[in-house]
Amino acid sequence: MTTVHEPTATTASAALSVWPASTTEPRPGDLAVSGVPLAEIADRFGTPVYVLDEAEVRDRCRTYRDAFPEAEVLYAAKAFLCRAMAHWVEEEGLGLDVCSAGELELAVTTGFPPERITLHGNAKSPRDLDTALRLGVGRIVIDSPSEIARLAAAVGPGGHQKVMVRVVPGISAGGHDKIRTGTDDQKFGLSIADGYAQHAIARILDQPQLELTGLHCHLGSQITSVKPYIAAVRRMVGLMARLHEQYGLVLPELDLGGGHGIAYRPGEQALDLTSLARRVGTELTDACATAGLPVPRLIIEPGRAIAGPAGIALYRVLSVKRSGDTVFVAVDGGMSDNPRPALYGVRYAPRLIGRNGLADPARVTVVGRHCEAGDILAADVELPGDVRPGDLLAVPVAGAYHLSMASGYNLVGRPPVAAVRDGCARLLVRRESLDDIRSRDVSL
């Protein structure tokens, strides 16, 4: 006899803790976000499809503005960018952090003020720099010594461009080795320890058309502790003090980057934003007072923490089979629309939607459709034991580094993005079609 499990209210609430705040379960097995049933979205737009809760994005932007009222908050576009996202972020009073001419052009042609945009990149192309200067980007973050002369030449003797220097503070932080960027053994920035940062700053000061407004650092991604940011403040203010002593330089800005960690599964830790704002503010004030410096304006760059929890990925189950001791549930997407499990071993909590599973939970591995053994979306997770082809699976916390990192592997085509708000769903980004793929292949 099949056992039907009715979750308690407490259990159901915990299970939805990593979903958008507007998520409800109007009937057992059905989930709705912002009043729109996810099963209806899958039927309307097909699968795979990304769903983005507009209100959740806006609320998270406001949370940052409230937590850091005196700081400048830049949304990190690399997490996810489309025209609607740029519009929401701009309306909520955030600036933008971009890493390419493509991200920059999309934002500005949407109407985003270029003076509120900062350009990053460890290896900026001539096109990146030319586009930034042509469009009037607010700041360019210098990441290597060679950029200084190239940028100064591009600006010209009569021109002017605000710049920052990306400094490596020598702090290890982040959820995985591949996303730790605050130490000397990776490609980003200029080291304090070996003097490269100080040397680059001296060269910038010799270029009158470049205005050095501050220092920048980024420690990594998925950081859930405040301590690394406190250590970064101390080291960055220490460098500011040495620059003041040597050159009489007083820098008005300090950018601590982003990397704010979020929970991908119920029970996981996320960075405490209130604690971060309070402790960073206190440390910055105290460190500057000790150094005899005015407190610079703080800049932060959240991306994942704004977009990630607002997104959901929907998949259709294509097959279920047992191999040895493992049950594989294969879906119609995979590493082409979410490479993060393969890259970083990220773990998600998929959920059956559209019907109420009647069987006891079973341990399964959710895999993609691609020709790679590593195409695994969620290993060793619980789903109802009666999961079958045709079912819908929803993966929460899918708003960041999914579409932005999606590929054309197996020529499957990238999924669309639908936004939900106040009971309505609309298409933001259409599905990549076979015609799109064919049109790029121009010759035999």
C-alpha positions as MATLAB code, in Angstrom:
seq = 'MTTVHEPTATTASAALSVWPASTTEPRPGDLAVSGVPLAEIADRFGTPVYVLDEAEVRDRCRTYRDAFPEAEVLYAAKAFLCRAMAHWVEEEGLGLDVCSAGELELAVTTGFPPERITLHGNAKSPRDLDTALRLGVGRIVIDSPSEIARLAAAVGPGGHQKVMVRVVPGISAGGHDKIRTGTDDQKFGLSIADGYAQHAIARILDQPQLELTGLHCHLGSQITSVKPYIAAVRRMVGLMARLHEQYGLVLPELDLGGGHGIAYRPGEQALDLTSLARRVGTELTDACATAGLPVPRLIIEPGRAIAGPAGIALYRVLSVKRSGDTVFVAVDGGMSDNPRPALYGVRYAPRLIGRNGLADPARVTVVGRHCEAGDILAADVELPGDVRPGDLLAVPVAGAYHLSMASGYNLVGRPPVAAVRDGCARLLVRRESLDDIRSRDVSL';
ca = [
       0.000    0.000    0.000;
       1.354    3.445   -0.949;
       1.933    5.800    1.959;
       0.904    9.416    1.446;
       2.944   11.921    3.462;
       1.279   15.210    4.358;
       3.967   17.765    5.301;
       3.426   19.840    8.400;
       3.292   23.626    8.093;
       6.728   23.918    9.721;
       8.255   21.353    7.363;
       6.690   23.021    4.316;
       7.939   26.439    5.410;
      11.476   25.128    5.843;
      11.362   23.443    2.447;
      10.437   26.773    0.821;
      13.069   28.786    2.698;
      15.320   29.120   -0.375;
      12.467   29.975   -2.757;
      11.286   33.510   -3.599;
       9.273   35.060   -0.763;
       6.160   35.080   -2.955;
       6.194   31.278   -3.351;
       3.017   29.505   -2.243;
       1.666   25.975   -2.440;
      -2.016   26.445   -3.349;
      -2.485   22.671   -3.641;
      -0.235   19.793   -2.533;
       2.435   19.374   -5.182;
       1.719   22.681   -6.935;
       3.886   25.741   -6.450;
       3.103   29.274   -7.545;
       5.489   32.235   -7.594;
       4.044   35.738   -7.475;
       0.647   34.132   -7.994;
       1.633   32.262  -11.177;
       1.639   28.427  -11.055;
       5.008   27.114  -12.181;
       3.326   24.288  -14.106;
       1.470   26.891  -16.176;
       4.760   28.624  -16.999;
       6.236   25.317  -18.185;
       3.186   24.645  -20.374;
       3.230   28.156  -21.829;
       6.953   28.630  -22.499;
       8.195   25.044  -22.669;
      11.129   23.584  -20.785;
      13.803   24.137  -19.778;
      12.825   27.661  -18.759;
      14.156   30.105  -16.212;
      11.606   31.972  -14.081;
      12.549   35.275  -12.453;
      10.476   36.907   -9.718;
      10.644   40.644  -10.397;
       9.444   41.616   -6.923;
      12.145   39.450   -5.319;
      14.841   41.160   -7.393;
      13.553   44.599   -6.462;
      13.180   43.698   -2.780;
      16.766   42.470   -2.656;
      17.995   45.676   -4.281;
      16.124   47.669   -1.617;
      17.522   45.489    1.151;
      21.025   46.451    0.048;
      20.126   50.111   -0.193;
      18.657   49.999    3.333;
      21.616   48.068    4.783;
      24.206   50.375    3.159;
      22.482   53.777    2.970;
      25.740   55.718    2.617;
      27.424   53.295    0.213;
      27.214   52.928   -3.539;
      25.735   49.558   -4.480;
      26.617   48.193   -7.921;
      24.768   45.157   -9.245;
      27.281   42.667  -10.707;
      25.882   42.074  -14.182;
      27.911   38.903  -14.730;
      25.454   37.060  -12.453;
      22.590   37.674  -14.880;
      21.798   40.505  -17.255;
      19.015   41.272  -19.667;
      17.308   44.535  -20.552;
      14.571   44.089  -17.941;
      17.117   43.310  -15.220;
      19.084   46.443  -16.057;
      15.856   48.454  -15.919;
      14.822   47.051  -12.521;
      18.259   47.645  -11.013;
      18.390   51.220  -12.321;
      14.894   51.991  -10.999;
      15.871   50.680   -7.564;
      18.819   53.078   -7.386;
      21.730   50.694   -7.907;
      24.675   51.175  -10.211;
      26.084   48.465  -12.444;
      29.327   46.492  -12.584;
      30.078   45.103  -16.065;
      32.913   42.999  -17.470;
      32.666   43.434  -21.234;
      31.617   45.702  -24.068;
      28.611   43.419  -24.559;
      27.296   43.879  -21.021;
      28.029   47.584  -21.216;
      26.293   48.119  -24.578;
      23.209   46.168  -23.489;
      22.867   48.215  -20.321;
      23.396   51.618  -21.927;
      21.128   50.923  -24.913;
      18.459   49.939  -22.375;
      18.769   53.397  -20.867;
      21.078   52.716  -17.936;
      23.105   55.872  -17.109;
      26.712   55.122  -18.168;
      28.144   57.293  -15.404;
      26.709   54.775  -12.903;
      28.553   51.875  -14.529;
      31.964   50.465  -13.589;
      33.968   48.344  -16.041;
      35.978   45.417  -14.722;
      38.067   42.710  -16.364;
      41.499   41.135  -15.923;
      42.140   41.293  -19.687;
      40.092   44.084  -21.220;
      40.108   44.074  -24.999;
      40.607   47.226  -27.088;
      36.888   47.013  -27.868;
      36.035   46.930  -24.162;
      38.044   50.070  -23.461;
      36.943   51.897  -26.606;
      33.287   51.162  -25.839;
      33.682   52.305  -22.238;
      35.229   55.606  -23.315;
      32.762   56.152  -26.140;
      29.764   55.608  -23.880;
      31.192   57.569  -20.955;
      31.439   54.839  -18.332;
      31.811   56.112  -14.772;
      34.874   54.124  -13.684;
      37.336   51.692  -15.197;
      39.033   49.312  -12.765;
      42.664   48.786  -13.794;
      43.694   45.169  -13.371;
      47.168   45.035  -14.910;
      50.061   47.464  -15.542;
      49.708   47.211  -19.325;
      46.225   48.721  -19.144;
      47.542   52.001  -17.793;
      49.408   53.133  -20.907;
      46.752   51.708  -23.252;
      43.961   53.481  -21.418;
      45.859   56.761  -21.138;
      46.570   56.705  -24.869;
      42.939   55.932  -25.681;
      41.697   58.748  -23.447;
      44.090   61.209  -25.102;
      45.955   64.203  -23.650;
      42.828   66.333  -23.389;
      40.583   63.621  -22.013;
      39.636   62.463  -18.533;
      38.665   59.105  -17.073;
      38.060   58.008  -13.484;
      39.866   54.784  -12.596;
      40.363   52.449   -9.670;
      43.043   49.820   -9.086;
      42.130   46.235   -8.299;
      44.302   45.164   -5.387;
      44.974   41.621   -4.233;
      44.808   41.794   -0.434;
      46.114   38.274    0.170;
      42.951   36.910    1.796;
      41.527   33.482    0.968;
      37.730   33.358    1.019;
      34.978   31.737   -1.019;
      32.986   28.556   -1.476;
      35.410   26.786   -3.838;
      39.018   27.085   -4.987;
      37.878   28.181   -8.451;
      35.984   31.178   -7.106;
      38.546   32.499   -4.624;
      40.095   35.648   -6.019;
      41.665   37.431   -3.057;
      45.020   35.629   -3.057;
      48.202   36.086   -5.058;
      47.924   32.797   -6.962;
      45.145   33.793   -9.385;
      44.748   35.990  -12.440;
      42.994   39.027  -10.979;
      44.405   42.255   -9.648;
      47.745   43.569   -8.444;
      49.397   42.283   -5.292;
      50.121   44.381   -2.218;
      52.673   41.855   -0.978;
      55.053   42.081   -3.945;
      54.603   45.815   -4.542;
      52.876   45.556   -7.945;
      49.818   47.464   -6.714;
      51.930   50.347   -5.397;
      53.963   50.463   -8.624;
      50.808   50.618  -10.750;
      49.391   53.406   -8.604;
      52.568   55.427   -9.064;
      52.262   55.041  -12.842;
      48.631   56.132  -12.799;
      49.518   59.258  -10.858;
      51.896   60.162  -13.694;
      48.993   60.152  -16.190;
      47.112   63.459  -15.757;
      44.151   62.252  -17.848;
      43.522   59.367  -15.418;
      41.899   60.266  -12.094;
      42.520   57.627   -9.425;
      39.393   57.647   -7.252;
      40.043   54.625   -5.074;
      41.079   51.043   -4.517;
      39.132   47.915   -5.368;
      39.319   44.334   -4.152;
      37.182   41.244   -4.604;
      37.836   38.295   -2.313;
      35.849   35.588   -4.087;
      32.321   34.198   -4.307;
      29.911   32.447   -1.953;
      31.479   33.983    1.144;
      29.250   33.400    4.175;
      31.434   34.907    6.914;
      31.948   38.598    7.672;
      35.527   38.053    8.883;
      37.263   38.118    5.454;
      35.683   41.487    4.670;
      36.917   42.910    7.979;
      40.430   41.695    7.185;
      40.162   43.249    3.717;
      39.180   46.625    5.169;
      42.241   46.598    7.413;
      44.640   45.773    4.600;
      43.095   48.208    2.133;
      43.132   51.072    4.635;
      46.710   50.129    5.459;
      47.616   50.574    1.802;
      45.696   53.859    1.669;
      47.712   55.080    4.653;
      51.012   54.223    2.945;
      49.890   55.998   -0.224;
      48.978   59.064    1.805;
      52.352   59.056    3.522;
      54.257   58.604    0.261;
      52.273   60.802   -2.140;
      49.945   62.853    0.052;
      47.174   60.949   -1.683;
      43.675   60.857   -0.170;
      41.445   58.422   -2.033;
      37.691   59.085   -1.760;
      36.450   55.555   -2.615;
      36.958   51.984   -1.422;
      35.322   49.119   -3.305;
      35.110   45.819   -1.396;
      33.588   43.909   -4.318;
      30.899   41.320   -3.752;
      30.865   37.557   -3.314;
      28.074   37.584   -0.733;
      27.053   33.982   -0.126;
      23.487   32.691   -0.371;
      21.774   29.441    0.615;
      21.104   27.010   -2.235;
      19.436   24.391   -0.048;
      17.341   24.624    3.127;
      19.521   24.863    6.192;
      22.571   26.250    4.438;
      24.249   29.382    5.730;
      24.036   32.743    3.958;
      26.004   35.915    4.590;
      24.347   38.085    7.255;
      23.949   41.387    5.416;
      23.025   43.408    8.499;
      26.094   42.164   10.346;
      28.272   42.808    7.289;
      27.111   46.419    6.981;
      27.497   47.146   10.696;
      30.895   45.543   11.185;
      32.435   46.792    7.929;
      31.224   50.302    8.689;
      32.684   50.206   12.189;
      35.985   48.733   11.045;
      36.346   51.230    8.216;
      35.680   54.180   10.523;
      38.080   52.927   13.194;
      40.851   52.020   10.744;
      40.680   55.403    9.040;
      40.687   57.207   12.375;
      43.815   55.302   13.418;
      45.479   56.131   10.085;
      44.435   59.772   10.225;
      42.436   59.469    6.984;
      38.928   60.600    6.082;
      36.507   57.689    5.658;
      36.173   56.871    1.944;
      32.833   56.173    0.375;
      32.188   52.432    0.402;
      31.261   50.596   -2.800;
      29.937   47.027   -2.881;
      29.059   44.776   -5.812;
      26.429   42.118   -5.047;
      25.297   39.979   -7.977;
      24.382   36.447   -6.935;
      22.781   37.717   -3.708;
      20.304   39.783   -5.750;
      19.586   37.557   -8.740;
      20.185   34.041   -7.411;
      17.285   33.538   -4.985;
      14.878   35.271   -7.393;
      15.299   32.601  -10.087;
      13.907   29.111  -10.662;
      14.774   26.606  -13.384;
      12.027   24.301  -14.665;
      12.767   20.976  -16.373;
      10.731   18.120  -17.821;
      11.732   14.598  -16.832;
      12.672   12.532  -19.909;
      13.641    9.223  -18.355;
      14.063    7.386  -15.071;
      16.345    4.374  -14.830;
      18.391    2.408  -12.329;
      22.055    1.648  -12.893;
      23.669   -0.317  -10.085;
      22.594    1.308   -6.851;
      21.773    4.678   -8.423;
      18.464    5.896   -9.797;
      19.048    8.458  -12.571;
      16.332   11.000  -13.301;
      17.217   12.603  -16.636;
      15.765   15.991  -17.613;
      15.614   18.036  -20.815;
      18.365   20.448  -19.756;
      21.662   20.063  -17.981;
      25.164   21.447  -18.067;
      24.467   23.661  -21.078;
      22.038   25.731  -18.996;
      23.686   25.183  -15.602;
      27.387   24.260  -15.631;
      27.906   25.130  -11.963;
      27.558   21.614  -10.505;
      30.170   20.361  -12.990;
      32.479   23.334  -12.384;
      32.184   23.789   -8.628;
      30.294   20.797   -7.279;
      27.348   23.019   -6.332;
      24.399   21.191   -4.751;
      20.764   22.075   -5.456;
      17.418   20.924   -4.025;
      15.090   20.093   -6.953;
      11.414   19.560   -6.277;
       8.617   17.733   -8.073;
       5.848   20.156   -9.083;
       2.553   19.932  -10.926;
       1.335   16.906   -8.968;
       1.619   15.489   -5.488;
       4.028   12.565   -5.338;
       2.314    9.622   -3.660;
       5.285    7.370   -2.949;
       7.846    7.525   -0.168;
      10.892    9.724   -0.890;
      13.743    7.994   -2.720;
      17.382    8.967   -3.229;
      18.031    9.819   -6.872;
      20.556   11.687   -8.998;
      19.130   14.273  -11.385;
      21.177   14.363  -14.582;
      21.100   16.311  -17.827;
      20.752   15.251  -21.425;
      24.300   16.036  -22.539;
      27.076   13.696  -23.613;
      29.170   14.031  -20.462;
      29.309   11.785  -17.403;
      29.710   14.965  -15.360;
      26.383   16.355  -16.577;
      24.779   16.126  -13.136;
      22.344   18.751  -11.857;
      21.719   17.326   -8.394;
      23.428   14.240   -6.962;
      21.876   12.050   -4.269;
      18.739   14.091   -3.585;
      15.293   13.095   -2.401;
      12.357   13.011   -4.805;
       9.101   11.062   -4.584;
       9.760    7.435   -5.469;
       7.103    7.545   -8.189;
       8.839   10.268  -10.250;
       8.327    9.432  -13.915;
       8.844   10.740  -17.461;
       6.712   13.780  -18.149;
       6.964   15.116  -14.602;
       8.137   18.638  -13.915;
      11.080   19.434  -11.668;
      11.769   22.898  -10.302;
      15.222   23.975   -9.100;
      15.253   27.047   -6.832;
      18.050   29.613   -6.515;
      18.653   29.527  -10.271;
      18.788   33.242  -11.019;
      22.568   33.719  -11.028;
      25.267   32.153  -13.204;
      22.832   29.961  -15.118;
      21.894   31.760  -18.330;
      24.988   33.962  -18.060;
      27.187   30.833  -18.158;
      24.993   28.813  -20.532;
      26.663   27.256  -23.570;
      25.764   25.854  -26.962;
      26.894   22.326  -26.092;
      25.247   19.672  -28.305;
      23.538   22.626  -30.082;
      20.628   22.297  -27.683;
      19.876   26.029  -27.542;
      19.733   28.225  -24.463;
      16.473   28.411  -22.484;
      14.154   31.421  -22.310;
      13.640   33.665  -19.286;
      10.132   34.481  -18.068;
       9.386   37.094  -15.412;
       6.507   36.852  -12.952;
       4.841   39.672  -11.078;
       1.400   40.161   -9.533;
      -0.122   37.036  -11.063;
       1.210   37.618  -14.575;
       4.068   36.050  -16.521;
       5.862   37.569  -19.492;
       8.802   36.606  -21.664;
      12.050   38.539  -21.096;
      14.472   36.490  -23.194;
      13.239   34.089  -25.882;
      14.491   30.566  -26.366;
      17.496   30.155  -28.657;
      16.147   28.384  -31.729;
      17.617   26.117  -34.370;
      17.294   29.044  -36.783;
      19.495   31.118  -34.446;
      22.096   28.375  -34.448;
      21.957   27.897  -38.217;
      22.199   31.621  -38.941;
      25.635   31.820  -37.299;
      26.991   29.008  -39.503;
      27.682   31.061  -42.622;
      29.729   28.878  -44.903;
      30.640   25.381  -45.992;
];
